[in-house]
Amino acid sequence: MKVHPAVNDSSSGGRTLLKDKAYVALKQQILTDRYPPGSALAERKLAEDLGMSKTPVKAALERLELEGYITIAPQQFVRVRELDTADIAEQYEIRTALETYIVRRLAGQLTDAQRERIASNLRLQRELIERENLSERVTADAQFHLLLAEVLGNQSILRMMSELQDRIYRVITRIFRRTPERYAECVQEHERIAQAVLAGDSDRAAELVIDHLQHGQKISLA
């Protein structure tokens, strides 16, 4: 991947922009498993690939280390951290609490426009069963869960779900890469969750969410 910066990094503003650009680019490579857990990366090589000096790349790496995605070893070697099992378990625990609440509140309450938004996402998910694009599959899957929070309209819940998105994305990527057949199962499970919500069956919707997330957790922790 080659990124050509739009500005020179000699000024303070340029360094800030390049630092952010490097952060986004490197984080995307980690989230999509292009730099899988355990990968050893050289700071100098990363800077060359991004078409930048080492200064903004170093700042981006320090930020990624603070966020728990990498560890920086002596002599500018970087290692992508393995997914932490305790963190994964906590993610699923939080998601279960939030998403069961969301579907219970939404059950039988959707407007026509909201129904269409969910139906549109499900149509895309079904199309991706045949296309077999990992990145698109992960994005569509993650969007389904976030969409339910958006439709609910509770800004505090939406903020928490949004903050989980990057870690969710990384876990889902691992699941679909490890077990590609899981994607089609997820689509079917999403459809059943949506059907229960549309039918106004709050208990059934919550039960399906729990089953769906427990299945994903079991695979991701295997």
C-alpha positions as CSV (number, residue, x, y, z in Angstrom):
1,M,0.0,0.0,0.0
2,K,1.4,3.4,-1.0
3,V,0.0,6.6,0.5
4,H,1.1,9.9,-1.0
5,P,0.7,12.7,1.5
6,A,-1.0,15.8,0.3
7,V,1.2,18.1,2.3
8,N,4.8,18.4,3.2
9,D,5.5,17.2,6.8
10,S,8.0,20.0,7.5
11,S,5.4,22.2,9.2
12,S,3.6,21.6,12.5
13,G,0.3,21.4,10.7
14,G,1.7,19.0,8.2
15,R,3.1,16.7,10.9
16,T,-0.3,16.7,12.6
17,L,-2.1,15.8,9.4
18,L,0.4,13.1,8.4
19,K,0.3,11.7,11.9
20,D,-3.5,11.2,11.7
21,K,-3.2,9.9,8.2
22,A,-0.6,7.3,9.2
23,Y,-2.8,6.3,12.2
24,V,-5.9,5.7,10.1
25,A,-3.9,3.7,7.5
26,L,-2.1,1.5,9.9
27,K,-5.1,0.9,12.1
28,Q,-7.1,-0.2,9.0
29,Q,-4.3,-2.7,8.1
30,I,-4.6,-4.1,11.6
31,L,-8.4,-4.2,11.7
32,T,-8.6,-6.0,8.3
33,D,-6.0,-8.5,9.3
34,R,-3.5,-7.4,6.6
35,Y,-1.2,-7.1,9.6
36,P,-2.5,-10.1,11.5
37,P,-1.9,-10.7,15.2
38,G,1.7,-11.6,15.9
39,S,3.1,-9.8,12.8
40,A,6.5,-8.1,13.3
41,L,6.7,-4.8,11.5
42,A,9.6,-2.4,11.0
43,E,9.0,1.3,11.6
44,R,11.3,2.3,8.7
45,K,9.5,0.0,6.3
46,L,6.1,1.2,7.4
47,A,7.2,4.8,6.8
48,E,8.4,3.8,3.3
49,D,5.1,2.1,2.5
50,L,3.2,5.1,3.6
51,G,5.4,7.5,1.7
52,M,6.2,9.5,4.9
53,S,9.0,10.3,7.1
54,K,9.4,8.3,10.3
55,T,8.2,11.1,12.6
56,P,4.4,10.9,11.8
57,V,4.6,7.1,11.7
58,K,6.2,7.0,15.1
59,A,3.5,9.2,16.5
60,A,0.8,7.0,14.9
61,L,2.4,3.9,16.4
62,E,2.6,5.4,19.8
63,R,-1.2,6.1,19.6
64,L,-1.9,2.5,18.5
65,E,0.2,1.1,21.3
66,L,-1.8,3.2,23.8
67,E,-5.0,1.8,22.3
68,G,-3.7,-1.8,22.7
69,Y,-3.3,-2.8,19.1
70,I,0.5,-3.1,19.1
71,T,3.6,-3.3,21.2
72,I,6.7,-1.3,20.3
73,A,9.9,-3.2,21.0
74,P,13.5,-1.7,21.2
75,Q,15.0,-0.6,17.8
76,Q,11.7,0.5,16.3
77,F,10.3,-3.0,15.8
78,V,6.5,-3.3,16.2
79,R,4.5,-6.4,16.9
80,V,0.7,-6.6,16.4
81,R,-0.8,-7.8,19.6
82,E,-2.8,-10.9,19.7
83,L,-6.5,-10.5,20.4
84,D,-6.9,-10.7,24.2
85,T,-9.4,-13.4,25.3
86,A,-10.5,-11.4,28.3
87,D,-11.1,-8.3,26.1
88,I,-13.1,-10.4,23.6
89,A,-15.2,-11.9,26.5
90,E,-15.8,-8.4,27.8
91,Q,-16.8,-7.1,24.4
92,Y,-19.4,-9.8,24.1
93,E,-20.7,-9.3,27.6
94,I,-21.2,-5.5,26.9
95,R,-22.8,-6.2,23.5
96,T,-25.2,-8.8,24.9
97,A,-26.4,-6.3,27.5
98,L,-26.7,-3.4,25.0
99,E,-28.2,-5.4,22.0
100,T,-30.8,-7.3,23.9
101,Y,-32.0,-4.0,25.4
102,I,-32.0,-2.5,21.9
103,V,-34.1,-5.2,20.2
104,R,-36.6,-5.3,23.2
105,R,-37.1,-1.6,22.8
106,L,-37.4,-1.7,19.0
107,A,-39.8,-4.7,18.8
108,G,-43.0,-3.7,17.1
109,Q,-42.0,0.0,17.0
110,L,-40.2,0.5,13.7
111,T,-41.4,3.0,11.1
112,D,-41.6,2.1,7.4
113,A,-38.4,4.0,6.8
114,Q,-36.6,2.2,9.6
115,R,-37.8,-1.2,8.3
116,E,-36.4,-0.3,4.9
117,R,-33.0,0.6,6.3
118,I,-32.8,-2.8,8.0
119,A,-34.1,-4.6,4.9
120,S,-31.5,-2.8,2.7
121,N,-28.7,-4.0,5.0
122,L,-30.0,-7.6,5.0
123,R,-30.2,-7.5,1.1
124,L,-26.6,-6.5,1.0
125,Q,-25.6,-9.2,3.4
126,R,-27.3,-11.8,1.3
127,E,-25.6,-10.6,-1.9
128,L,-22.2,-10.9,-0.2
129,I,-22.8,-14.6,0.5
130,E,-21.9,-15.1,-3.2
131,R,-19.3,-12.4,-3.6
132,E,-17.0,-13.7,-0.8
133,N,-15.3,-10.4,-0.1
134,L,-14.1,-10.5,3.5
135,S,-13.8,-6.8,4.1
136,E,-17.3,-6.1,2.7
137,R,-18.7,-9.0,4.7
138,V,-17.3,-7.7,7.9
139,T,-18.4,-4.2,7.3
140,A,-22.0,-5.3,6.4
141,D,-22.2,-7.5,9.5
142,A,-20.9,-4.8,11.8
143,Q,-23.3,-2.2,10.3
144,F,-26.3,-4.4,11.0
145,H,-25.6,-4.3,14.7
146,L,-24.8,-0.6,14.7
147,L,-27.9,0.2,12.6
148,L,-30.2,-1.2,15.2
149,A,-28.6,1.2,17.7
150,E,-29.0,4.1,15.3
151,V,-32.7,3.2,14.7
152,L,-33.3,3.2,18.5
153,G,-32.0,6.7,18.7
154,N,-30.6,6.5,22.2
155,Q,-27.4,8.6,21.8
156,S,-25.6,7.2,24.8
157,I,-26.1,3.6,23.6
158,L,-25.1,4.5,20.1
159,R,-22.0,6.1,21.4
160,M,-21.0,3.0,23.3
161,M,-21.8,0.8,20.3
162,S,-19.7,3.1,18.1
163,E,-16.8,2.9,20.5
164,L,-16.9,-0.9,20.3
165,Q,-16.9,-0.9,16.5
166,D,-13.2,-1.2,15.9
167,R,-12.7,-4.0,18.3
168,I,-15.9,-5.7,17.0
169,Y,-14.6,-5.4,13.4
170,R,-11.3,-7.1,14.3
171,V,-13.1,-10.0,16.1
172,I,-15.5,-10.5,13.2
173,T,-12.7,-10.5,10.7
174,R,-11.0,-13.2,12.7
175,I,-14.2,-15.3,12.8
176,F,-15.0,-15.0,9.0
177,R,-11.3,-15.6,8.1
178,R,-11.1,-18.7,10.3
179,T,-14.6,-20.1,9.4
180,P,-15.9,-18.6,6.1
181,E,-19.1,-20.6,6.3
182,R,-20.0,-18.7,9.5
183,Y,-20.9,-15.6,7.3
184,A,-23.9,-17.3,5.8
185,E,-25.0,-18.5,9.2
186,C,-24.7,-14.9,10.5
187,V,-26.9,-13.6,7.7
188,Q,-29.6,-16.1,8.6
189,E,-29.3,-15.2,12.3
190,H,-29.6,-11.5,11.5
191,E,-32.7,-12.1,9.4
192,R,-34.3,-14.1,12.2
193,I,-33.5,-11.3,14.7
194,A,-35.0,-8.7,12.3
195,Q,-38.1,-10.8,11.8
196,A,-38.7,-11.0,15.5
197,V,-38.2,-7.3,15.9
198,L,-40.6,-6.6,13.1
199,A,-43.2,-9.0,14.5
200,G,-43.0,-7.2,17.9
201,D,-41.7,-10.4,19.7
202,S,-39.3,-8.7,22.1
203,D,-38.5,-11.9,24.1
204,R,-37.8,-13.9,20.9
205,A,-35.6,-11.1,19.5
206,A,-33.5,-10.9,22.7
207,E,-33.2,-14.7,22.8
208,L,-31.9,-14.7,19.2
209,V,-29.4,-12.0,19.9
210,I,-28.0,-13.9,22.8
211,D,-27.7,-17.1,20.8
212,H,-26.1,-15.2,17.9
213,L,-23.5,-13.5,20.1
214,Q,-22.7,-16.6,22.1
215,H,-22.0,-18.5,18.9
216,G,-19.7,-15.8,17.7
217,Q,-17.9,-15.7,21.1
218,K,-17.4,-19.4,21.1
219,I,-15.7,-19.3,17.7
220,S,-13.6,-16.3,18.4
221,L,-12.2,-17.8,21.6
222,A,-11.6,-21.2,20.2
